[in-house]
Amino acid sequence: MTPTSLSTPEQVAEARDMNAEAQPLIGSPAPDFSLLDQHGRTVTLKSFRGGGVLLIFVPFAFTDTCTNELVELQGATDLLGHDDITVTVVSCDSIYTLKAWADAHSYAGGILSDFWPHGQAARAYGVFNEDKGLANRGSFLIDGDGIVRWAVVSPIGRPRDLDAYRAALPLAVRGG
């Protein structure tokens, strides 16, 4: 999503400010995390080393924009079908909420709970919204060496463009 696709000067400024917070991570080691997935299993960023990770922060699972984004993502077999890229979603919801959402939508991908300490991973990536207690829509492409290669943040209520993910995927190729 680009600021020019927004309709008001305030939305353009908000998008610019949000992206400015995420951009310093590009070229730096991705902040590690240890979170539970929707099945209660512990997942760390280090467990993905050797392959790329598309890390997608969403505010809450049971909202229209999040649901539509995740259902569209699940249907994007060209994104999910890469052997060297793992798509992982992070939400401030509890694991129980994430399991219920995944079951309701037959979502097979990994969804990680950033519930407690609340928003700790989102804070590490600069996308936690302190005023609302949720993660802003931030996406980070991390290469197999754990380096952030691409990032984008969208304002609340604005979905991310899957074509932007497609364009960024080559950046996650190890050594690329």
C-alpha positions, 0 to 999 in steps of 0.5 A: 500500500502506498500513501497515494492510495489513501483518501485524506491528508491525515491518512497519508500522514499516518501511513508515512509515520507508521512506515517511518517507524518500521523502516529502520529495521530494514538491513538489521537483525530481526527482533527474536520472539518466543510466542505460542501458536494457535495450538499452544506450541512455542515458536521462535523466530530462530526456528525459521533460520535457513529460510525466509519468513513473511511476518504479518502483524494483524490487530485482531483475528475476528475483525472484517479487515483481518479476516478478509486479509487472512482468507485472501492470503490463504488463497494466495498459493503462489505466496504460500507455496514457496518452500523457502518462505514461511508465512506467519501471522502474529496477533495480540489475541489469545491462543484460544481466540486464534484457534477458534478463528483458524478453525472457523475459517479452515486456516492452515497457516501459523498464527502466533499469539502476542497476548502476554506480555501483551504486544511484546513482539509487536513493540519489538517490531515498532508496530504496537499501538499503545493507545488501542492495545493492538498491533498495527498492520505491519509486515516484515520480510526476513531472510534466512539469516534473520535480517529484515529485508522489507517492511510495510505498515498500513493504517488500521482498517486498510488491508495490505496488498498481496502484490507488494508481498509478491514483489518483495519475496525475492529479497528474502532469498538467502544472500540475495 
